Amino acid sequence: MSPIDWLVVAAYLAGMLGLAALVGRRQRSRRDYYLGGNRMSPWSLATSTIATQCSTNSLLGAPAFVGFVAGGGMIWLQYELAVPLAMLALLLLLPMLRGAGHVSAYAFLEDRLGPGCRRLASACFQIFRGIATGVTVYGVALVVTLLVDVSYTQAVLLLMGITILYDVLGGMRAVVISDVLQLGLIAGAVVLSLAMLGDVATAAAPLPERLDALQFSWGLQGGGDYGFWPMLIGGFFLYAAYYGCDQSQAQRVLAARSERAAGQVLLLNGLLRFPLVLLYCLLGLALAAHAGHDPQFVAGLPASSDGEPNYNLVFPHFVLSTFPPGAVGLVMVGIFAAAMSSIDSALNSLSAATVEDGISSRWPLSERQLFLASKLATLGWGAFAVAFSYQVERIAPTVLEAINKIGSMVNGPLLALFAIALLAPGIGQRRAMLGFFAGALCNLILWVGFPGVSWLWWNAFGFAAGVAVAFITRPVPLALPSAWPTKGFALPLLAMAVFIFLACLGFSWASLGA
């Protein structure tokens, strides 16, 4: 990068730190630190959620998968069909998500079932999210080393030093503001790149194998992990568990001003995420067509560990080789900020789970002491992520894949725990926890004994097993909420239904090669 690009990056990072310090001056409590005082708009919270999900991994991975990886293509979009369906389900479960004004999503489990369920769910989240954050730091730091030619330690210090500092200073409000800015920069860079690359439809015409957006497979007998049905059905339970039972995502809903605003956050996320991912996929097609016309383009990519071109860097490589000075700095800022957005959200939510479910529920501390503990917990989890990132390269890739699968082992059982708490609290804590462990055991059996079953199904099977065992051991009538929070959502729900229909229609059209 040129000196002016570095100046742009430095100015942005300094501005973020200044903004975090300014926001932090107004904080007086944990609710301010973790939920922004419940003063943030639905649009900003939804944008922050999308930015966290569609961050560096998606920005780099989607174009690489769609345009360059063997067996890839527009099939990537199958991931997205389950998102609006999960948002519709969670909209009906807003009483669960909002609770009684709690900061932690897991406090609801204590209210309805008992403290054991709360501690169990929070411990699962902290273990898996803490490890995943360390892995994310490792992956993003490696990308930074390739982009700006610095050592791994320098990349970690640059990335995590800024991220931890503004997270500690500004809390959730600073996280949301930086996410909104990051998403605007990235979306603008992608649109500008597409404009420079020309007409995507014409450019991608010679790439028919990349346009197939559907792969109809049940994924039950070795037909592939990413068939349409496991991604739709299993993905529904995965996303419902992730957005509803994972503190890092549910915290955005808890931060909304009201139940209605929380519903708007879910609806906006369900509607707006797909167009952004579609942009990433179109960028992959356009870059693949560009590489077909310019063989030197791929030759200029850095090599991966196996000596092959590192296709994950195809978009940054295009930016560095094409954009003018200054504009390169803005795009690099967007990439750095996208990396930070997935980490800062995790650190803030890990801190919330630690303080709310661990410290405040066990020791009678003052609000001031708990507020200080919140910042110290954020700092502690940041230190853990940095330390763990240095161990990741010693772990075999199969183990890293196993870590992701372990997350899917507990997603379904966790969702079952929340569903029981909402709809059948009479089952009681002990039998609800028995259902959770039964669901996890079911998934473990599938993992070890039935390797042909797609791991995406674990999310559905774990949920079904958890609910079934809990009800079998103590059958009770359902206690449905007296009023579902759907008032005022008729038009958005209709829009969501139309969106799902059009998406399915578009997938069918693409798969037929029309």
C-alpha positions in Angstrom: 0.0 0.0 0.0 1.1 3.6 -0.6 1.8 6.1 2.2 -1.6 7.8 1.6 -3.3 4.4 2.0 -1.5 3.9 5.3 -2.6 7.4 6.3 -6.2 6.5 5.6 -6.0 3.3 7.7 -4.3 5.1 10.6 -6.9 8.0 10.5 -9.8 5.5 10.6 -8.3 3.5 13.5 -7.5 6.6 15.5 -11.0 7.9 14.8 -12.5 4.6 16.1 -10.5 4.8 19.3 -11.6 8.5 19.8 -15.2 7.5 19.2 -15.0 4.6 21.6 -13.6 6.9 24.3 -16.3 9.5 23.7 -19.1 6.8 23.9 -17.5 5.3 27.0 -17.7 8.6 28.9 -21.5 8.3 29.0 -21.5 4.7 30.4 -22.5 4.3 34.0 -23.8 0.7 34.2 -23.6 -2.8 32.7 -26.8 -2.1 30.7 -25.0 0.9 29.1 -21.9 -1.2 28.4 -23.6 -4.4 27.1 -26.8 -3.1 25.6 -26.0 0.5 24.7 -28.6 1.6 27.3 -31.3 0.2 25.0 -31.1 3.4 22.9 -29.9 2.1 19.6 -32.2 1.9 16.5 -33.4 -1.4 14.9 -31.6 -0.4 11.7 -28.2 0.0 13.4 -28.6 -3.2 15.4 -29.7 -5.2 12.3 -26.8 -3.8 10.3 -24.4 -4.7 13.1 -25.7 -8.3 13.2 -25.3 -8.6 9.4 -21.8 -7.1 9.5 -20.7 -9.6 12.2 -22.0 -12.5 10.2 -20.9 -11.3 6.7 -17.4 -10.2 7.9 -13.9 -11.0 6.6 -14.5 -14.8 6.3 -17.5 -14.2 4.1 -16.0 -11.4 2.1 -12.9 -13.4 1.3 -14.4 -16.9 1.3 -17.5 -16.3 -0.8 -15.8 -14.9 -4.0 -13.1 -17.6 -3.7 -15.7 -20.4 -3.4 -18.1 -19.1 -6.0 -15.4 -18.2 -8.6 -12.4 -20.4 -8.1 -12.7 -23.4 -5.8 -13.3 -26.8 -7.4 -16.9 -27.9 -6.8 -17.9 -24.3 -5.8 -20.2 -21.9 -7.5 -23.5 -20.2 -6.6 -24.4 -23.1 -4.4 -23.0 -20.9 -1.7 -26.4 -19.2 -1.6 -28.1 -22.3 -0.3 -26.7 -21.3 3.1 -29.0 -18.2 3.0 -32.4 -19.7 2.4 -32.7 -20.9 6.0 -32.0 -17.4 7.5 -35.4 -15.8 6.8 -37.2 -18.9 8.0 -35.2 -18.9 11.2 -36.0 -15.2 11.7 -39.7 -15.9 11.3 -39.6 -18.5 14.0 -37.6 -16.3 16.4 -40.1 -13.5 15.8 -42.7 -15.7 17.5 -40.3 -16.5 20.3 -39.5 -12.8 21.2 -40.8 -13.3 24.8 -38.0 -15.8 25.2 -35.4 -13.5 23.7 -36.5 -10.3 25.5 -37.1 -12.0 28.8 -37.6 -9.7 31.8 -35.1 -7.1 30.7 -32.1 -9.3 31.2 -28.6 -8.6 29.8 -27.8 -12.3 29.4 -30.0 -14.5 27.1 -29.4 -17.3 29.5 -31.1 -15.6 32.5 -34.4 -16.6 30.9 -33.6 -20.2 31.5 -33.1 -19.6 35.2 -36.5 -17.7 35.4 -38.4 -20.6 33.8 -36.4 -23.8 34.6 -33.6 -23.1 37.2 -30.1 -21.8 37.7 -28.5 -25.1 36.5 -29.9 -24.7 33.0 -28.6 -21.1 32.9 -25.1 -22.1 34.0 -25.1 -25.1 31.5 -26.1 -23.0 28.5 -23.8 -20.1 29.4 -20.8 -22.5 29.9 -21.4 -24.1 26.5 -21.5 -20.6 24.9 -18.3 -19.4 26.7 -16.3 -22.6 25.8 -17.2 -22.8 22.2 -17.3 -19.0 21.5 -14.0 -18.5 23.3 -12.2 -21.1 21.2 -13.9 -19.9 18.0 -12.7 -16.4 18.7 -9.1 -17.5 19.1 -9.4 -19.4 15.8 -10.9 -16.3 14.1 -8.0 -14.2 15.4 -5.5 -16.7 14.0 -7.2 -16.7 10.5 -7.7 -13.0 10.3 -4.1 -12.2 11.5 -2.8 -14.5 8.7 -4.7 -12.5 6.1 -3.3 -9.3 7.5 0.2 -10.6 7.3 -0.3 -11.4 3.6 -2.0 -8.0 2.8 0.4 -5.6 4.5 3.6 -7.7 4.7 4.0 -7.8 8.5 4.9 -10.6 10.9 2.2 -12.6 12.6 2.9 -11.0 16.0 2.7 -7.6 14.5 -0.6 -8.4 12.8 -2.0 -9.7 16.1 -0.9 -6.6 18.0 -2.3 -4.3 15.3 -5.6 -6.2 15.0 -6.3 -7.1 18.7 -4.7 -4.1 20.3 -7.1 -1.7 18.6 -10.1 -4.1 18.9 -9.7 -4.8 22.6 -9.1 -1.2 23.4 -12.1 0.3 21.7 -14.2 -2.6 22.9 -13.2 -2.0 26.5 -13.7 1.7 26.1 -16.9 1.9 24.2 -18.8 -1.4 24.8 -21.7 -2.5 22.6 -22.5 1.0 21.3 -19.0 1.4 19.9 -19.2 -2.1 18.4 -22.5 -1.3 16.6 -21.2 2.1 15.3 -18.0 0.5 13.9 -20.0 -2.3 12.4 -22.3 0.1 10.5 -19.3 2.0 9.1 -17.6 -1.2 8.2 -20.5 -2.6 6.3 -21.0 0.7 4.4 -17.3 0.6 3.3 -17.4 -3.0 2.3 -20.6 -2.8 0.4 -19.4 0.3 -1.4 -16.1 -1.4 -2.3 -17.9 -4.5 -3.7 -20.3 -2.4 -5.8 -17.4 -0.3 -7.2 -15.5 -3.5 -8.0 -18.5 -4.9 -9.8 -18.9 -1.7 -11.8 -15.2 -1.8 -12.8 -15.4 -5.5 -13.8 -18.4 -4.9 -16.1 -21.6 -6.8 -16.7 -21.6 -9.9 -14.5 -24.2 -11.8 -16.5 -22.2 -11.4 -19.8 -18.9 -12.0 -18.1 -20.0 -15.2 -16.3 -21.7 -16.7 -19.4 -18.6 -19.0 -20.1 -18.9 -20.3 -16.5 -22.1 -22.4 -16.6 -20.8 -24.8 -14.0 -20.5 -21.9 -11.5 -24.1 -20.8 -12.0 -25.8 -24.0 -10.6 -27.3 -22.7 -7.3 -29.0 -25.9 -6.2 -27.6 -29.3 -5.2 -30.6 -31.5 -4.3 -29.2 -34.1 -1.8 -30.5 -35.3 1.5 -26.9 -35.7 2.9 -27.9 -38.9 4.8 -25.8 -41.5 2.9 -22.6 -39.7 2.0 -24.3 -37.5 -0.6 -22.3 -34.5 0.6 -22.6 -32.2 3.7 -24.0 -29.3 1.7 -27.0 -30.6 -0.1 -30.1 -28.5 -0.4 -32.2 -30.3 2.3 -29.6 -30.5 5.1 -28.8 -26.8 4.4 -32.4 -25.8 4.5 -33.7 -27.9 7.3 -30.6 -28.4 9.3 -29.6 -24.7 8.6 -33.0 -23.6 9.9 -32.3 -25.1 13.3 -28.6 -23.9 13.2 -29.6 -20.3 12.5 -32.5 -20.4 15.0 -30.1 -21.6 17.7 -27.4 -19.2 16.7 -29.5 -16.0 16.5 -31.7 -17.0 19.5 -29.5 -18.9 21.9 -26.0 -17.5 21.2 -25.3 -14.5 23.4 -23.2 -12.8 20.7 -26.3 -12.6 18.4 -29.1 -12.5 20.9 -27.5 -9.5 22.6 -28.5 -7.3 19.7 -32.1 -8.3 20.2 -31.8 -7.7 24.0 -30.3 -4.2 23.2 -33.4 -3.1 21.2 -35.6 -0.4 22.7 -38.7 -2.5 22.8 -40.2 -5.9 21.8 -41.4 -4.3 18.6 -38.0 -2.9 17.8 -36.5 -6.3 18.5 -38.8 -7.8 16.0 -37.7 -5.3 13.4 -34.1 -6.2 14.1 -34.9 -9.9 13.2 -37.0 -9.0 10.2 -34.4 -6.6 8.8 -31.7 -9.2 9.3 -33.7 -11.8 7.5 -34.4 -9.5 4.5 -31.1 -7.7 4.1 -28.5 -10.4 4.6 -29.3 -12.3 1.4 -28.7 -9.3 -0.9 -25.3 -8.6 0.6 -24.2 -12.3 0.3 -25.6 -12.2 -3.3 -23.2 -9.3 -4.0 -20.3 -11.3 -2.6 -21.2 -14.2 -4.9 -21.6 -12.0 -8.0 -18.2 -10.5 -7.2 -16.8 -14.1 -7.3 -18.3 -14.7 -10.7 -17.0 -11.4 -12.1 -13.5 -12.0 -10.7 -13.4 -15.5 -12.2 -14.3 -14.1 -15.6 -11.7 -11.4 -15.1 -9.1 -14.1 -14.3 -10.1 -16.0 -17.5 -9.2 -12.9 -19.6 -6.1 -12.1 -17.6 -4.0 -15.2 -16.7 -1.5 -13.0 -14.9 -4.1 -12.1 -12.4 -4.2 -15.5 -10.7 -0.4 -15.8 -11.0 0.0 -12.7 -8.9 -1.9 -14.2 -5.9 0.2 -15.2 -2.9 0.7 -18.9 -2.5 -1.0 -20.9 0.2 0.7 -23.5 2.4 0.3 -26.2 -0.3 1.9 -24.1 -3.0 -1.4 -23.3 -4.8 -2.7 -19.7 -5.3 -4.5 -18.4 -2.3 -7.9 -17.7 -3.8 -9.2 -16.3 -0.5 -7.1 -13.2 -1.3 -8.5 -12.7 -4.8 -10.6 -9.7 -3.9 -7.9 -7.8 -1.9 -5.5 -8.6 -4.8 -7.9 -7.1 -7.3 -8.2 -4.0 -5.1 -4.4 -3.6 -4.6 -3.7 -4.0 -8.3 -6.6 -1.9 -9.7 -7.8 0.8 -7.3 -6.1 4.2 -7.1 -4.1 5.3 -3.9 -6.5 6.4 -1.2 -9.3 4.2 -2.4 -7.1 1.1 -1.6 -6.7 2.5 1.9 -10.5 2.8 2.3 -11.1 -0.8 1.2 -8.3 -2.1 3.5 -10.0 -0.2 6.3 -13.2 -2.0 5.5 -11.4 -5.4 5.5 -9.7 -4.6 8.8 -12.9 -3.4 10.3 -14.8 -6.4 9.0 -12.2 -8.6 10.8 -12.6 -6.6 14.0 -16.4 -6.7 13.9 -16.6 -10.5 14.3 -14.0 -10.3 17.2 -15.3 -7.3 19.1 -18.9 -8.7 19.2 -17.6 -12.0 20.5 -15.5 -10.4 23.2 -18.4 -8.2 24.4 -20.8 -11.1 24.6 -18.3 -13.4 26.3 -17.8 -10.7 28.9 -21.6 -10.4 29.3 -22.0 -14.1 29.9 -19.1 -14.2 32.3 -20.3 -11.3 34.4 -24.1 -11.8 34.3 -24.2 -15.6 34.5 -21.1 -16.1 36.6 -20.1 -13.2 38.8 -23.2 -11.2 39.5 -25.3 -14.3 40.2 -22.9 -15.6 42.8 -21.4 -12.6 44.6 -23.3 -9.5 45.9 -21.2 -6.8 44.2 -22.3 -3.2 43.7 -23.2 -1.9 40.2 -19.9 0.1 40.0 -17.9 -3.1 40.9 -19.8 -5.1 38.3 -19.3 -2.4 35.7 -15.6 -2.5 36.3 -15.7 -6.3 36.1 -17.4 -6.0 32.7 -14.4 -4.2 31.3 -11.9 -6.5 32.9 -13.7 -9.5 31.6 -13.6 -8.1 28.1 -9.9 -7.5 28.5 -9.4 -11.1 29.9 -11.3 -12.7 27.0 -9.2 -10.7 24.5 -6.0 -11.9 26.2 -7.3 -15.5 26.0 -8.2 -15.2 22.3 -4.7 -13.8 21.5 -3.0 -16.6 23.5 -5.1 -19.3 22.0 -4.4 -18.0 18.5 -0.7 -18.9 18.9 -1.7 -22.5 19.5 -4.0 -22.9 16.5 -1.3 -23.5 14.0 -0.2 -26.6 16.0 -3.7 -28.1 15.7 -4.3 -30.3 12.7 -6.9 -29.0 10.2 -9.1 -32.0 11.0 -9.3 -30.8 14.6 -10.3 -27.3 13.5 -13.1 -28.9 11.5 -14.0 -30.9 14.6 -14.3 -27.7 16.6 -16.9 -26.4 14.1 -18.7 -29.7 14.3 -18.8 -29.6 18.1 -20.6 -26.3 17.8 -23.3 -28.0 15.8 -23.4 -30.8 18.3 -24.9 -28.5 21.0 -26.8 -26.0 18.8 -29.9 -28.2 18.6 -29.9 -29.3 22.2 -29.5 -25.7 23.3 -32.5 -24.6 21.1 -34.4 -27.5 22.7 -33.6 -26.2 26.2 -34.9 -22.7 25.3 -38.0 -24.1 23.6 -38.8 -26.2 26.7 -38.3 -23.2 28.9 -40.7 -21.1 26.8 -43.4 -23.7 26.0 -43.2 -26.3 28.7 -41.5 -25.0 31.9 -43.4 -27.6 33.9 -41.0 -30.3 32.7 -38.5 -28.9 35.2 -34.8 -28.3 35.3 -33.6 -31.8 35.8 -35.5 -33.3 32.9 -34.8 -30.4 30.6 -31.1 -30.8 31.2 -31.5 -34.6 30.6 -33.0 -33.7 27.2 -30.0 -31.4 26.5 -27.5 -34.2 27.2 -29.6 -36.7 25.2 -29.6 -34.4 22.2 -25.8 -34.0 22.5 -25.4 -37.8 22.8 -27.6 -38.4 19.8 -25.3 -36.1 17.7 -22.2 -37.8 19.1 -23.5 -41.1 17.9 -24.2 -39.7 14.5 -20.7 -38.2 14.3 -19.0 -41.5 15.3 -21.3 -44.1 13.9 -22.9 -42.5 10.9 -20.3 -40.4 9.1 -22.4 -40.3 5.9 -25.0 -38.1 7.7 -24.3 -34.4 7.0 -23.3 -32.6 10.2 -25.9 -29.9 9.4 -28.6 -32.5 10.3 -27.1 -32.6 13.8 -28.8 -29.3 14.5 -32.2 -30.7 13.7 -31.7 -34.2 15.2 -30.2 -32.8 18.4 -33.2 -30.5 18.9 -35.7 -33.3 18.2 -33.9 -35.7 20.6 -33.7 -33.1 23.3 -37.4 -32.2 23.2 -38.5 -35.9 22.8 -36.5 -37.2 25.8 -37.6 -34.3 28.0 -41.3 -34.9 27.2 -41.1 -38.7 27.5 -39.6 -38.5 30.9 -42.2 -36.0 32.1 -45.1 -35.3 29.7 -46.8 -32.0 30.4 -49.2 -29.8 28.5 -47.8 -26.9 26.5 -48.0 -23.5 28.1 -48.3 -21.2 25.0 -47.7 -17.5 25.5 -51.0 -15.6 25.9 -50.2 -13.2 23.0 -47.7 -13.8 20.2 -45.8 -10.6 19.4 -47.0 -10.3 15.9 -49.0 -7.1 16.1 -47.8 -4.6 13.5 -45.7 -7.1 11.7 -48.3 -8.2 9.0 -46.6 -6.3 6.2 -43.1 -7.3 7.0 -44.1 -10.9 7.4 -45.7 -10.8 4.0 -42.6 -9.2 2.6 -40.5 -12.0 4.1 -42.8 -14.7 2.6 -42.6 -13.0 -0.8 -38.8 -12.8 -0.5 -38.5 -16.6 0.3 -40.7 -17.4 -2.6 -38.7 -15.3 -5.1 -35.5 -16.7 -3.7 -36.6 -20.2 -4.3 -37.9 -19.3 -7.8 -34.5 -17.7 -8.6 -32.7 -20.8 -7.3 -34.8 -23.0 -9.5 -34.2 -20.8 -12.5 -30.5 -20.8 -12.0 -30.3 -24.6 -11.5 -32.1 -25.1 -14.8 -29.7 -22.9 -16.6 -32.4 -20.6 -17.9 
